[in-house]
Amino acid sequence: MSFLPRHESAAMDMSGTASASSTEMESMSASMMEMTFFSSTSTPLYSSTWKPQNIGTYAATCIFLIALAVVFRFLIAVKAWKEAAWLDAEFHRRYVTVANKLPKTERLSTDSKRMILTENGVEEEVMVVKRTGMDVRPWRISIEPIRAVIDTLIAGVGYLLMLAIMTMNVGYFLSVLGGTFLGSLALGRYAIRDDH
């Protein structure tokens, strides 16, 4: 039984708790300052409940990260493929003339210059088109929500991969790199549009 007034007793309890908390905070900040890679088979991923218990669950977590990195590369390829399809559809679409604005074919002819190209003794007349500025395509309800969903998925998966790397676990880091390599090996050719 304590003979101290209630507020003094509470102050002693709080100071004892405060000193324990400050010790914990100091050790936590010291461990957070050490940003070095380590190898552990029990590093939590994304939450305290996803903590590998043995080598098998650690390997499964690494395989998951490899698959997630491949999905990331797949989403980048899907975005490039969709952008190319939308651009092709844009060029095949019929346009209505807008008042006080030249049609695209006439704008190209005003922004171009005729030149003679000579190669191996053969002369050919070519038209060099100069890009005058950013050509923004019109907003379309059939395209923009799909583009926004794809961009959001790319950002979400990218952030998940970044969080896995920020654990500083060597196995997780190498898994993300391995998945990026496999994804680029399989799908890299789709991520870049070749107009030639």
C-alpha positions, 0 to 999 in steps of 0.5 A, a space after each residue: 500500500 502506498 502512502 504517497 498522494 495519488 498524483 505523485 504515485 502516478 508521476 513515479 509510474 509514468 517516469 518509470 514507464 518514460 525511462 523504459 520507453 526512452 531506452 526502447 526508443 534509443 535502441 530502436 533508433 540505433 537499429 534503424 540508423 544501421 542500414 546494412 544488408 543482412 541475411 535472415 530467414 525470419 524477416 517479416 514482409 509487409 506485416 508482423 504476421 507474414 514472418 517466415 518460420 523456417 527455410 521453406 516459408 522463407 523460400 516461398 516468400 522469395 518466390 512470391 517476390 520474384 513473381 511480384 517483380 515479374 508482374 510489375 514488368 508485365 504491367 509495364 508491358 501491358 501499358 506500352 501495348 495498350 498505349 500503342 493500340 490506342 495510338 494506332 486507333 487514334 490514327 485510324 479514327 476519322 476526325 471532324 474538322 474544327 473551325 479555325 484549325 487546320 486538319 492534321 495532314 495540312 498541318 504536317 505539310 506546313 511543318 515540313 520541308 522537302 529535301 533530296 536524300 542521296 544514298 548509293 547514287 540513288 536520289 529520292 525526294 523526302 519530306 522532313 517533318 518537324 515536330 512543333 510541340 506536344 501533341 496531346 490526344 483528346 480525353 476519352 472515357 473509353 481510354 482514360 479510366 483504363 490508363 489510370 487503373 494500369 498506372 495505379 497497379 504499376 505504382 502499387 506493385 512498385 511500392 510493394 517491391 520497394 518495401 520488400 527491398 527496404 527490409 534490407 534482407 539480402 534474399 528479398 533484394 536478390 529475389 526482386 532483382 531476379 524477378 525483374 531480370 526474368 520479367 524483362 527477359 520474357 516481356 521487355 520487348 513489349 515495353 518499348 514501342 518500335 516505330 521503325 
